[in-house]
Amino acid sequence: NIGFGERLYASFGPQLKQVKIRGSLEKLSSRSSLYSWNRSVTEADAAANEAPKQLMALKSLERLRATREDCHFPRALQIKQLQVLYGAFLSDQELEGYPAEEAIKVKTTK
């Protein structure tokens, strides 16, 4: 039995929060700027730069139990700032559940 005692994303409200990043998560997480720190980076930006690394670590896990042992889930503030820094436009079709390629086809046929 695996449960999570803390609600990390309650600030998003009852609606599902969808975030689309420019490019792939793998490409974003391999950027050197996520790993090199300088003093001009804000605390919010630094937190957002941790999110791709956390998501890649989460993606590589084979068992759900390991998610409780370490902080793999980014916080809501990190997700919001990730969207600001690296987010891409989500079309209405994508919000309805169509994959990105399908959303383009649906838009051109209407």
DSSP file (Angstrom, degrees, kcal/mol; ACC not computed):
  #  RESIDUE AA STRUCTURE BP1 BP2  ACC     N-H-->O    O-->H-N    N-H-->O    O-->H-N    TCO  KAPPA ALPHA  PHI   PSI    X-CA   Y-CA   Z-CA
    1    1 A N              0   0    0      0, 0.0     2,-0.5     0, 0.0     0, 0.0   0.000 360.0 360.0 360.0 118.8    0.0    0.0    0.0
    2    2 A I        +     0   0    0      2,-0.0     2,-0.3    66,-0.0    63,-0.0  -0.966 360.0 168.2-119.2 122.7    1.5    3.3   -1.1
    3    3 A G        -     0   0    0     -2,-0.5     2,-0.5    65,-0.0     0, 0.0  -0.899  28.6-137.3-129.5 160.3   -0.1    6.5   -0.2
    4    4 A F        -     0   0    0     -2,-0.3    -2,-0.0     1,-0.1    64,-0.0  -0.975   9.1-166.7-120.8 118.4    1.0   10.2   -0.4
    5    5 A G        +     0   0    0     -2,-0.5     2,-0.4     2,-0.0    -1,-0.1   0.617  68.5  65.6 -80.8 -14.2    0.1   12.3    2.6
    6    6 A E  S    S-     0   0    0      0, 0.0     2,-0.9     0, 0.0    -1,-0.0  -0.918  71.8-140.0-117.1 135.0    0.8   15.7    1.1
    7    7 A R        +     0   0    0     -2,-0.4     3,-0.5     1,-0.2    -2,-0.0  -0.817  22.0 179.4 -91.9 107.7   -1.2   17.3   -1.8
    8    8 A L  S    S+     0   0    0     -2,-0.9    68,-0.7     1,-0.2     3,-0.3   0.777  75.1  40.2 -79.8 -27.3    1.5   19.0   -3.9
    9    9 A Y  S >  S+     0   0    0      1,-0.2     3,-1.4    66,-0.1     4,-0.3   0.060  71.1 115.9-117.2  25.1   -0.7   20.5   -6.6
   10   10 A A  G >  S+     0   0    0     -3,-0.5     3,-1.6     1,-0.3    -1,-0.2   0.801  70.3  67.7 -63.7 -28.6   -3.8   21.7   -4.7
   11   11 A S  G 3  S+     0   0    0     -3,-0.3    -1,-0.3     1,-0.3    -2,-0.1   0.691  89.1  65.3 -67.9 -16.6   -3.0   25.3   -5.7
   12   12 A F  G <  S-     0   0    0     -3,-1.4     3,-0.4     1,-0.2    -1,-0.3   0.651 104.8-135.7 -76.5 -14.5   -3.8   24.4   -9.4
   13   13 A G    <   -     0   0    0     -3,-1.6    -1,-0.2    -4,-0.3     4,-0.1  -0.331  40.5 -48.6  86.6-173.3   -7.4   23.8   -8.3
   14   14 A P  S    S+     0   0    0      0, 0.0     2,-0.2     0, 0.0    -1,-0.2   0.695 110.4  89.8 -74.3 -17.6   -9.7   21.0   -9.3
   15   15 A Q  S    S-     0   0    0     -3,-0.4     2,-0.1     1,-0.1     0, 0.0  -0.572  89.7-102.3 -83.1 142.9   -8.9   21.2  -13.0
   16   16 A L        -     0   0    0     -2,-0.2     2,-0.6     1,-0.1    -1,-0.1  -0.410  32.5-134.1 -62.9 130.1   -6.0   19.1  -14.4
   17   17 A K        -     0   0    0     -2,-0.1     2,-0.5    -4,-0.1    -1,-0.1  -0.787  22.2-167.6 -89.5 121.7   -2.9   21.3  -15.1
   18   18 A Q        -     0   0    0     -2,-0.6     2,-0.4     2,-0.0    72,-0.1  -0.945   5.6-176.5-113.8 129.8   -1.4   20.6  -18.4
   19   19 A V        -     0   0    0     -2,-0.5     2,-0.5    70,-0.0    70,-0.1  -0.989   7.2-165.5-126.9 130.3    2.1   21.9  -19.3
   20   20 A K        -     0   0    0     68,-0.5    68,-3.2    -2,-0.4     2,-0.3  -0.965  10.9-154.7-114.7 128.5    3.8   21.5  -22.7
   21   21 A I  B     -A   87   0A   0     -2,-0.5     2,-0.4    66,-0.3    66,-0.2  -0.742  26.3-104.5-102.3 152.8    7.5   22.2  -22.9
   22   22 A R  S    S-     0   0    0     64,-2.7     2,-0.1    -2,-0.3     6,-0.1  -0.606  91.4  -8.5 -72.6 125.2    9.3   23.3  -26.0
   23   23 A G  S    S-     0   0    0     -2,-0.4     2,-0.2     4,-0.1    -2,-0.2  -0.388 110.0 -39.2  82.1-165.2   11.2   20.3  -27.2
   24   24 A S     >  -     0   0    0      1,-0.1     4,-2.4    -2,-0.1     5,-0.2  -0.611  44.4-122.4 -98.0 158.0   11.5   17.0  -25.3
   25   25 A L  H  > S+     0   0    0     -2,-0.2     4,-2.7     1,-0.2     5,-0.2   0.875 114.0  55.0 -63.0 -37.8   12.0   16.5  -21.6
   26   26 A E  H  > S+     0   0    0      2,-0.2     4,-0.9     1,-0.2    -1,-0.2   0.919 109.9  45.3 -62.5 -44.1   15.2   14.6  -22.3
   27   27 A K  H  4 S+     0   0    0      1,-0.2     3,-0.5     2,-0.2     4,-0.3   0.911 114.2  49.0 -66.9 -41.9   16.7   17.5  -24.3
   28   28 A L  H >< S+     0   0    0     -4,-2.4     3,-1.5     1,-0.2    -2,-0.2   0.916 109.3  51.6 -63.4 -43.7   15.6   20.0  -21.7
   29   29 A S  H 3< S+     0   0    0     -4,-2.7    -1,-0.2     1,-0.3    -2,-0.2   0.679 105.4  56.9 -70.9 -15.6   17.1   18.1  -18.8
   30   30 A S  T 3< S+     0   0    0     -4,-0.9    -1,-0.3    -3,-0.5     2,-0.2   0.430  77.4 119.5 -93.6   1.5   20.4   17.7  -20.6
   31   31 A R    X   -     0   0    0     -3,-1.5     3,-1.3    -4,-0.3     4,-0.4  -0.467  63.5-140.1 -67.8 134.0   20.9   21.5  -21.0
   32   32 A S  G >> S+     0   0    0      1,-0.3     4,-1.3    -2,-0.2     3,-1.3   0.774  96.6  70.8 -66.5 -25.5   24.1   22.7  -19.2
   33   33 A S  G 34 S+     0   0    0      1,-0.3    -1,-0.3     2,-0.2    16,-0.1   0.734  90.7  60.9 -66.4 -20.3   22.3   25.8  -18.0
   34   34 A L  G <4 S+     0   0    0     -3,-1.3    -1,-0.3    -6,-0.2    -2,-0.2   0.744 111.7  38.2 -73.9 -22.1   20.2   23.6  -15.6
   35   35 A Y  T <4 S+     0   0    0     -3,-1.3     2,-0.5    -4,-0.4    -2,-0.2   0.600 102.3  76.0-106.6 -15.1   23.4   22.5  -13.9
   36   36 A S     <  -     0   0    0     -4,-1.3     2,-0.4     2,-0.0    -1,-0.0  -0.875  66.7-158.4-103.2 127.7   25.5   25.7  -13.8
   37   37 A W        +     0   0    0     -2,-0.5     2,-0.3     3,-0.0    -3,-0.1  -0.798  12.2 179.6-105.7 142.5   24.5   28.3  -11.3
   38   38 A N    >   -     0   0    0     -2,-0.4     3,-1.4     1,-0.0    -2,-0.0  -0.937  39.4-111.4-134.1 165.2   25.3   32.0  -11.3
   39   39 A R  T 3  S+     0   0    0     -2,-0.3    -2,-0.0     1,-0.3    -1,-0.0   0.664 108.8  65.7 -71.5 -17.2   24.3   34.6   -8.9
   40   40 A S  T 3  S+     0   0    0      2,-0.1     2,-0.3     0, 0.0    -1,-0.3   0.555  76.0 104.7 -84.7  -5.8   21.9   36.4  -11.2
   41   41 A V  S <  S-     0   0    0     -3,-1.4     2,-0.0     1,-0.1    -4,-0.0  -0.593  72.1-127.6 -76.5 130.7   19.5   33.5  -11.3
   42   42 A T     >  -     0   0    0     -2,-0.3     4,-2.3     1,-0.1     5,-0.2  -0.295  19.4-112.8 -72.7 163.2   16.4   34.1   -9.2
   43   43 A E  H  > S+     0   0    0      1,-0.2     4,-2.1     2,-0.2     5,-0.1   0.878 118.3  52.0 -64.4 -37.6   15.2   31.6   -6.6
   44   44 A A  H  > S+     0   0    0      2,-0.2     4,-2.2     1,-0.2    -1,-0.2   0.905 110.6  47.6 -65.8 -41.7   12.1   30.8   -8.7
   45   45 A D  H  > S+     0   0    0      2,-0.2     4,-2.0     1,-0.2    -2,-0.2   0.895 110.7  51.4 -66.6 -39.5   14.2   30.2  -11.8
   46   46 A A  H  X S+     0   0    0     -4,-2.3     4,-0.7     2,-0.2    -1,-0.2   0.899 110.7  49.0 -63.3 -39.6   16.6   28.0   -9.9
   47   47 A A  H >X S+     0   0    0     -4,-2.1     4,-0.8     1,-0.2     3,-0.8   0.898 110.2  51.2 -65.7 -40.6   13.6   26.0   -8.5
   48   48 A A  H 3< S+     0   0    0     -4,-2.2     3,-0.5     1,-0.2    -2,-0.2   0.838 103.5  58.8 -65.8 -32.7   12.2   25.6  -12.0
   49   49 A N  H 3X S+     0   0    0     -4,-2.0     4,-0.5     1,-0.2    -1,-0.2   0.703 101.2  56.5 -70.4 -18.3   15.5   24.4  -13.3
   50   50 A E  H <X S+     0   0    0     -3,-0.8     4,-2.3    -4,-0.7    -1,-0.2   0.779  91.4  74.2 -78.7 -27.5   15.3   21.5  -10.8
   51   51 A A  H  X S+     0   0    0     -4,-0.8     4,-2.7    -3,-0.5     5,-0.2   0.892  92.7  49.3 -58.4 -47.4   11.9   20.4  -12.2
   52   52 A P  H  > S+     0   0    0      0, 0.0     4,-2.2     0, 0.0    -1,-0.2   0.893 112.5  49.6 -60.9 -36.5   13.2   18.7  -15.4
   53   53 A K  H  X S+     0   0    0     -4,-0.5     4,-2.1     2,-0.2    -2,-0.2   0.907 112.0  47.9 -66.9 -40.7   15.9   16.8  -13.4
   54   54 A Q  H  X S+     0   0    0     -4,-2.3     4,-2.4     2,-0.2    -1,-0.2   0.911 111.5  50.1 -65.7 -41.6   13.2   15.6  -11.0
   55   55 A L  H  X S+     0   0    0     -4,-2.7     4,-2.4     2,-0.2    -2,-0.2   0.882 110.1  49.9 -65.7 -37.9   10.9   14.6  -13.8
   56   56 A M  H  X S+     0   0    0     -4,-2.2     4,-1.6    -5,-0.2    -1,-0.2   0.898 110.9  49.5 -66.8 -39.1   13.7   12.6  -15.5
   57   57 A A  H  X S+     0   0    0     -4,-2.1     4,-0.6     2,-0.2    -2,-0.2   0.905 112.2  48.6 -64.1 -40.4   14.5   10.9  -12.2
   58   58 A L  H >< S+     0   0    0     -4,-2.4     3,-0.8    14,-0.3    -2,-0.2   0.894 109.3  52.8 -64.2 -40.8   10.8   10.1  -11.8
   59   59 A K  H 3< S+     0   0    0     -4,-2.4    -1,-0.2     1,-0.2    -2,-0.2   0.814 106.5  53.4 -64.9 -30.8   10.6    8.8  -15.3
   60   60 A S  H 3< S+     0   0    0     -4,-1.6    -1,-0.2    -5,-0.1    -2,-0.2   0.594  84.7 107.2 -83.5 -10.4   13.6    6.4  -14.8
   61   61 A L    <<  -     0   0    0     -3,-0.8     3,-0.1    -4,-0.6    -3,-0.0  -0.414  50.3-165.3 -70.6 143.4   12.1    4.8  -11.7
   62   62 A E  S    S+     0   0    0      1,-0.2     2,-0.4    -2,-0.1    -1,-0.1   0.662  72.8  46.2 -99.3 -21.3   10.8    1.2  -12.0
   63   63 A R    >   -     0   0    0      1,-0.1     3,-0.9     0, 0.0     4,-0.3  -0.971  68.8-140.9-128.4 140.0    8.8    1.0   -8.8
   64   64 A L  T >> S+     0   0    0     -2,-0.4     3,-1.7     1,-0.2     4,-0.5   0.798  97.5  71.4 -65.9 -29.8    6.4    3.5   -7.3
   65   65 A R  H >> S+     0   0    0      1,-0.3     3,-1.2     2,-0.2     4,-0.6   0.832  88.2  63.2 -57.8 -32.7    7.7    2.9   -3.8
   66   66 A A  H <> S+     0   0    0     -3,-0.9     4,-0.8     1,-0.3     3,-0.5   0.726  89.0  69.6 -66.7 -20.7   10.9    4.7   -4.6
   67   67 A T  H <4>S+     0   0    0     -3,-1.7     5,-0.6    -4,-0.3    -1,-0.3   0.800  96.4  52.9 -68.3 -26.3    9.0    7.9   -5.2
   68   68 A R  H <<5S+     0   0    0     -3,-1.2    -1,-0.2    -4,-0.5    -2,-0.2   0.732 102.1  59.9 -77.8 -22.4    8.3    8.1   -1.4
   69   69 A E  H  <5S+     0   0    0     -4,-0.6     2,-0.3    -3,-0.5    -1,-0.2   0.733 113.9  22.8 -80.2 -23.5   11.9    7.8   -0.5
   70   70 A D  T  <5S-     0   0    0     -4,-0.8     2,-1.6    -3,-0.2     3,-0.3  -0.899  89.1 -95.7-140.5 166.3   13.1   10.9   -2.3
   71   71 A C  T   5 +     0   0    0     -2,-0.3    -3,-0.1     1,-0.2    -4,-0.1  -0.610  60.2 144.0 -87.7  81.6   11.7   14.2   -3.6
   72   72 A H      < +     0   0    0     -2,-1.6   -14,-0.3    -5,-0.6    -1,-0.2   0.725  47.5  82.0 -91.1 -24.1   11.0   13.2   -7.2
   73   73 A F  S    S-     0   0    0     -3,-0.3   -18,-0.0    -6,-0.2     2,-0.0  -0.719  79.0-130.8 -88.2 123.9    7.8   15.3   -7.7
   74   74 A P        -     0   0    0      0, 0.0    -2,-0.1     0, 0.0   -26,-0.0  -0.375  27.5-109.8 -66.9 150.9    8.4   19.0   -8.4
   75   75 A R     >  -     0   0    0    -28,-0.1     4,-2.0     1,-0.1     5,-0.2  -0.308  28.7-105.5 -74.3 163.5    6.4   21.4   -6.3
   76   76 A A  H  > S+     0   0    0    -68,-0.7     4,-2.5     1,-0.2     5,-0.2   0.889 121.7  53.8 -59.4 -41.5    3.5   23.5   -7.8
   77   77 A L  H  > S+     0   0    0      1,-0.2     4,-2.3     2,-0.2    -1,-0.2   0.877 107.4  51.5 -61.8 -37.6    5.7   26.6   -7.9
   78   78 A Q  H  > S+     0   0    0      2,-0.2     4,-2.3     1,-0.2    -1,-0.2   0.900 109.8  49.1 -66.0 -40.3    8.4   24.8   -9.8
   79   79 A I  H  X S+     0   0    0     -4,-2.0     4,-2.1     2,-0.2    -2,-0.2   0.916 111.2  49.8 -65.4 -43.2    5.8   23.6  -12.4
   80   80 A K  H  X S+     0   0    0     -4,-2.5     4,-1.7     1,-0.2    -2,-0.2   0.930 114.5  43.7 -60.9 -45.8    4.4   27.1  -12.8
   81   81 A Q  H  X S+     0   0    0     -4,-2.3     4,-2.6     2,-0.2     5,-0.2   0.844 109.4  57.1 -71.6 -32.4    7.9   28.6  -13.3
   82   82 A L  H  X S+     0   0    0     -4,-2.3     4,-3.0     1,-0.2     5,-0.3   0.904 107.1  50.0 -60.0 -41.6    8.9   25.7  -15.6
   83   83 A Q  H  X S+     0   0    0     -4,-2.1     4,-1.4     3,-0.2    -2,-0.2   0.885 111.2  48.9 -64.9 -38.7    5.9   26.7  -17.8
   84   84 A V  H  < S+     0   0    0     -4,-1.7    -2,-0.2     2,-0.2    -1,-0.2   0.931 120.3  35.7 -65.4 -45.6    7.0   30.3  -17.8
   85   85 A L  H  < S+     0   0    0     -4,-2.6    -2,-0.2     1,-0.1    -3,-0.2   0.896 139.0  10.2 -77.4 -41.7   10.7   29.5  -18.7
   86   86 A Y  H  < S+     0   0    0     -4,-3.0   -64,-2.7    -5,-0.2    -3,-0.2   0.276  92.0 128.8-126.2   8.9   10.3   26.6  -21.1
   87   87 A G  B  <  -A   21   0A   0     -4,-1.4     2,-0.3    -5,-0.3   -66,-0.3  -0.292  38.3-155.5 -75.1 154.2    6.6   26.3  -21.8
   88   88 A A        -     0   0    0    -68,-3.2   -68,-0.5   -65,-0.1     2,-0.2  -0.813  34.1 -82.4-121.0 163.9    5.0   26.1  -25.3
   89   89 A F        -     0   0    0     -2,-0.3     2,-0.6   -70,-0.1   -70,-0.0  -0.449  36.9-148.2 -69.1 133.8    1.5   27.0  -26.5
   90   90 A L        -     0   0    0     -2,-0.2     2,-0.0   -72,-0.1    -1,-0.0  -0.923  13.9-142.1-102.9 122.3   -1.2   24.4  -25.9
   91   91 A S     >  -     0   0    0     -2,-0.6     4,-2.1     1,-0.1     5,-0.2  -0.321  25.3-108.5 -76.2 165.2   -3.9   24.4  -28.5
   92   92 A D  H  > S+     0   0    0      1,-0.2     4,-1.4     2,-0.2     5,-0.1   0.882 121.0  54.0 -60.3 -38.3   -7.6   23.8  -27.7
   93   93 A Q  H  4>S+     0   0    0      1,-0.2     5,-2.3     2,-0.2     4,-0.4   0.893 107.3  49.7 -65.2 -39.4   -7.3   20.3  -29.3
   94   94 A E  H >45S+     0   0    0      1,-0.2     3,-1.2     2,-0.2    -1,-0.2   0.894 108.3  53.3 -65.6 -38.6   -4.3   19.4  -27.2
   95   95 A L  H 3<5S+     0   0    0     -4,-2.1    -1,-0.2     1,-0.3    -2,-0.2   0.801 105.2  55.7 -64.2 -28.0   -6.3   20.5  -24.1
   96   96 A E  T 3<5S-     0   0    0     -4,-1.4    -1,-0.3    -5,-0.2    -2,-0.2   0.552 130.4 -94.9 -81.2  -7.9   -9.1   18.2  -25.2
   97   97 A G  T < 5S+     0   0    0     -3,-1.2    -3,-0.2    -4,-0.4    -2,-0.1   0.375  78.2 136.5 114.4  -4.4   -6.7   15.3  -25.3
   98   98 A Y      < -     0   0    0     -5,-2.3    -1,-0.4     1,-0.1    -2,-0.1  -0.513  59.0-111.5 -71.9 142.6   -5.5   15.1  -28.9
   99   99 A P     >  -     0   0    0      0, 0.0     4,-2.6     0, 0.0     5,-0.2  -0.305  36.3-100.7 -63.9 161.5   -1.7   14.5  -29.3
  100  100 A A  H  > S+     0   0    0      1,-0.2     4,-1.5     2,-0.2     5,-0.1   0.875 123.2  48.3 -55.3 -43.3    0.1   17.4  -30.8
  101  101 A E  H  > S+     0   0    0      1,-0.2     4,-1.7     2,-0.2    -1,-0.2   0.903 113.1  47.9 -66.2 -40.7    0.2   15.9  -34.3
  102  102 A E  H  > S+     0   0    0      1,-0.2     4,-2.8     2,-0.2     5,-0.2   0.872 105.8  58.6 -66.6 -37.5   -3.5   15.1  -34.2
  103  103 A A  H  X S+     0   0    0     -4,-2.6     4,-2.1     1,-0.2    -1,-0.2   0.882 105.5  49.9 -59.8 -38.9   -4.3   18.6  -33.0
  104  104 A I  H  X S+     0   0    0     -4,-1.5     4,-1.9    -5,-0.2    -1,-0.2   0.920 111.7  48.1 -66.3 -43.7   -2.7   20.0  -36.1
  105  105 A K  H  X S+     0   0    0     -4,-1.7     4,-1.5     1,-0.2    -2,-0.2   0.909 111.8  49.3 -63.2 -42.9   -4.7   17.7  -38.3
  106  106 A V  H  X S+     0   0    0     -4,-2.8     4,-0.9     1,-0.2    -1,-0.2   0.896 110.6  51.0 -63.4 -40.4   -8.0   18.5  -36.6
  107  107 A K  H  < S+     0   0    0     -4,-2.1     3,-0.3    -5,-0.2    -1,-0.2   0.886 111.0  47.3 -65.7 -39.0   -7.3   22.2  -36.9
  108  108 A T  H  < S+     0   0    0     -4,-1.9    -1,-0.2     1,-0.2    -2,-0.2   0.758 110.3  52.5 -77.4 -23.1   -6.6   22.1  -40.6
  109  109 A T  H  <        0   0    0     -4,-1.5    -1,-0.2     1,-0.2    -2,-0.2   0.641 360.0 360.0 -86.7 -13.7   -9.7   19.9  -41.4
  110  110 A K     <        0   0    0     -4,-0.9    -1,-0.2    -3,-0.3    -2,-0.1   0.460 360.0 360.0 -82.8 360.0  -12.1   22.2  -39.6
